[in-house]
Amino acid sequence: MQEVEGVVNGTFDYTELKGDTGPLVYPAGFVYIFMVLYYLTNHGANIRVAQYVFALLYLLTLVLVFNIYRKARKVPPYVFFFMCCASYRIHSIYILRLFNDPVAMIFLYAAINLMISNQWAWACILYSVGVSIKMNVLLFAPALLMLLILAKGMRGTISHLSLCASVQVLLGLPFLLKNPVGYIQRAFDLGRQFTFKWTVNWRFLPLDIFLNRHFHAGLLALHLVVLVYFFWCKWSILYGGPRRLLSWQPVMKILDVNDILLPLFTANFIGVVFSRSLHFQFYVWYFHTLPYLLWSTNLPVVARLLILGVIELCWNTYPSTVYSSGALHVCHLVIMVGLVFFPGPKSSEKEDEKED
């Protein structure tokens, strides 16, 4: 609210926008969304109204996520109970913490609903709005690029990417006109340093390694290597190999729901696994995709549920410990290995047949 209040008072230089928690480091979409909350909550004083808004946001997110799962037909319905009723941390993020992460994710899930309905232009617009609220949505971008090439060809991909860029320029225009360099540096700062106190995934590391730039570069390199592996060996092979993705014309005008979801959710998961630091609110980045990823492997059902439970315990341990962060990495590794070596069936119907 303090950061938004600066804009309300006429400050459009991003380098001058700050609050007690530090400078404004989110793109312009964040400003507009929380400016609405600023007025709805009497300049941030009425927290209860904000909680009502976020409760509605939570329910709308579940509607969008459940519709995605309904169309995918991969995860059995009983898993939905765990997704909406069993996560204390997720409820805390939405109703108590009021972070911008859930706001960004609802635009992402709305965009995915449009993708599986073959509405790629509107999907790109909503996706770009999500990025303008928080940049974690960019973790889905490598898979989205591949899917655009498949569905629209290189020509269509260029036009859709231009649409994404236009949204960013339009939303950021008041700040770009005032101080373009300051806006870009603050809103899209990929080199921002994280605080060791809040890390969920790297608690077992010494502080000097956690802050080391070489460690960060190594994580980025691993992120890119694993992405390339999945693209080259897992995703592109479904459509005739990488060379076919260079076609000027669409490869497949209508994509199967699971051919859309698996690359998107996997690309995001890879980004989370190799993140420089995960803070508690970042759980919402991939929480609703974890069942899909687990049911995309051939792991036993008991193992899938156990992994979901252990991941939940890790995110609920505050402050994080050596054991909780280590257990989180073990769970991530098991999921990654399952996706690489033991891919499961495309739908829950096939899995039911296998179990019968």
NORCOR-V157746 format. One record per backbone hydrogen bond with DSSP energy under -1.0 kcal/mol. CO is the residue of the C=O (numbers start at 1). NH is the residue of the N-H. Records with the same first field share a line. If there is no record, write none. Layout:
BEGIN
CO: NH  NH
END
This chain:
BEGIN
1: 5
2: 6
4: 8
5: 9
6: 11
7: 10
13: 16
14: 17
17: 24
19: 22
22: 19
27: 30
28: 32
29: 33
30: 34
31: 35
32: 36
33: 37
34: 38
35: 39
36: 40
37: 41
38: 43
41: 46
42: 45
45: 47
46: 50
47: 51
48: 52
49: 53
50: 54
51: 55
52: 56
53: 57
54: 58
55: 59
56: 60
57: 61
58: 62
59: 63
60: 64
61: 65
62: 66
63: 67
64: 68
65: 69
66: 70
67: 71
68: 72
69: 73
73: 348
76: 79
77: 80
79: 83
80: 84
81: 85
82: 86
87: 91
88: 92
89: 93
90: 94
91: 95
92: 96  97
93: 99
100: 104
101: 105
102: 106
103: 107
104: 108
105: 109
106: 110
107: 111
108: 112
109: 113
110: 114
111: 115
112: 116
114: 119
115: 118
119: 123
120: 124
121: 125
122: 126
123: 127
124: 128
125: 129
126: 130
127: 131
128: 132
130: 133  134
132: 30
134: 137
135: 138
136: 139
137: 140
138: 141
140: 144
141: 145
142: 146
143: 147
144: 148
145: 149
146: 150
147: 151
148: 152
149: 153
150: 251  252
152: 156
153: 157
154: 158
155: 159
156: 160
157: 161
158: 162
159: 163
160: 164
161: 165
162: 166
163: 167
164: 168
165: 169
166: 170
167: 171
168: 172
172: 176
173: 177
175: 179
179: 183
180: 184
181: 185
182: 186
183: 187
184: 188
188: 190
195: 198
196: 199
202: 205
206: 210
207: 211
212: 216
213: 217
214: 218
215: 219
216: 220
217: 221
218: 222
219: 223
220: 224
221: 225
222: 226
223: 227
224: 228
225: 229
226: 230
227: 231
228: 232
229: 233
230: 234  235
231: 236
235: 238
236: 239  241
242: 245
243: 246
244: 247
247: 154
248: 155
256: 260
257: 261
258: 262
260: 264
261: 265
262: 266
263: 267
264: 268
265: 269
266: 270
267: 271
268: 272
269: 273
270: 274
272: 275
278: 200
279: 282
280: 283
281: 284
282: 285
283: 286  287
286: 289  290
289: 293
290: 294
291: 295
294: 297
296: 344
300: 304
301: 305
302: 306
303: 307
304: 308
305: 309
306: 310
307: 311
308: 312
309: 313
310: 314
311: 315
312: 316
321: 325
322: 326
323: 327
324: 328
325: 329
326: 330
327: 331
328: 332
329: 333
330: 334
331: 335
332: 336
333: 337
334: 338
335: 339
336: 340
337: 341
338: 342
342: 298
347: 351
348: 352
349: 353
350: 354
351: 355
352: 356
END
